[in-house]
Amino acid sequence: MRIAVAGATGNIGSLTVAALERDGHEVVRISRSLGVDLLTGEGLDQALAGVEAVVDASNGPATDRAETVAYFGTTTRNLLAAEEKAGVRHHVLLSIVGIDRVEGNAHYAGKREQEGLVADGPVPWTIVPATQFHDFAAMVAGWTERDGAARIAPLLVQPIAPADLAEVLAEVATGEPQGRYADVAGPEPQDLVDMARRTNEARGHKAKLVPTWSGLFGPEMAGDVLLPGEGARITPTTFDEWLAEQG
């Protein structure tokens, strides 16, 4: 199959490209750095010529709610319009578990906008909601680290290995549209603060972690809000196994 991946140079996008190419598919990489701009639509028509399915693993700004919603709205409309024009038969959107249960997070508001446009759009679709990635905790801590200390919310998550998620996206993209897919998660729950501490240790990075609900992640995300629902698809790689590869 000829499959396009939006966000092809990002973490999940690049792994999805690799999984698809390994299985013999022809992959079109969609990325601003490669001359295809979802925000302006530049290069989209040419990129999608002959494409049968599109995986959207693109990302956007996550700080300002209005900016994030506008960004995801514009890029998704542009992508869907170009797909309809090109005769694309399957749009696969990577989304996030629990976004309908969290109101105050700007990025989640953008993803809800994206999901709504896809579900109401002209191209048959599958939305794949996934939990946070194994490297998420250290990334979040890195956002706030100042003078050797980082603030991080004590979230309960069930993290997934990026490579495992890429395998799921590649599998879904080569199949028929399924509507809303089951939640996709790793095999076991973890505490985000502990994940950050252990990742930093494995990488030889020293930082004092300060648990707090201030910042991007508030108390409305506490408890089981970010955990997968019933009937979730559980991927195999544990956080410990992923951690052993760090350093």
NORPEQUI-V28325 format. One record per backbone hydrogen bond with DSSP energy under -1.0 kcal/mol. NH is the residue of the N-H (numbers start at 1). CO is the residue of the C=O. If there is no record, write none. Layout:
# NORPEQUI-V28325
NH|CO ; NH|CO
This chain:
# NORPEQUI-V28325
3|26 ; 4|53 ; 5|28 ; 6|55 ; 7|30 ; 8|30 ; 10|7 ; 14|10 ; 15|11 ; 16|12 ; 17|13 ; 18|14 ; 19|15 ; 20|16 ; 21|17 ; 22|18 ; 23|19 ; 24|21 ; 25|20 ; 26|1 ; 28|3 ; 30|5 ; 34|31 ; 35|32 ; 36|31 ; 37|42 ; 41|37 ; 44|41 ; 47|43 ; 48|44 ; 51|48 ; 52|2 ; 53|2 ; 54|90 ; 55|4 ; 56|92 ; 57|6 ; 68|64 ; 69|65 ; 70|66 ; 71|67 ; 72|68 ; 73|69 ; 74|70 ; 75|71 ; 76|72 ; 77|73 ; 78|74 ; 79|75 ; 80|76 ; 81|77 ; 82|78 ; 83|79 ; 84|80 ; 85|81 ; 86|82 ; 87|83 ; 88|83 ; 89|52 ; 91|124 ; 92|54 ; 93|126 ; 94|56 ; 95|128 ; 97|130 ; 99|96 ; 101|98 ; 109|105 ; 110|106 ; 111|107 ; 112|108 ; 113|109 ; 114|110 ; 115|111 ; 116|112 ; 117|113 ; 118|114 ; 119|115 ; 120|116 ; 126|91 ; 127|179 ; 128|93 ; 130|95 ; 131|184 ; 134|160 ; 136|133 ; 139|135 ; 140|136 ; 141|137 ; 142|138 ; 143|139 ; 146|149 ; 149|146 ; 150|208 ; 152|210 ; 155|153 ; 157|190 ; 160|132 ; 165|161 ; 166|162 ; 167|163 ; 168|164 ; 169|165 ; 170|166 ; 171|167 ; 172|168 ; 173|169 ; 174|170 ; 175|172 ; 179|125 ; 181|127 ; 184|129 ; 185|233 ; 186|158 ; 190|157 ; 192|155 ; 195|191 ; 196|192 ; 197|193 ; 198|194 ; 199|195 ; 200|196 ; 201|197 ; 202|198 ; 203|199 ; 205|200 ; 208|148 ; 210|150 ; 212|152 ; 221|218 ; 222|219 ; 225|222 ; 227|224 ; 232|229 ; 233|183 ; 235|185 ; 242|238 ; 243|239 ; 244|240 ; 245|242 ; 246|243
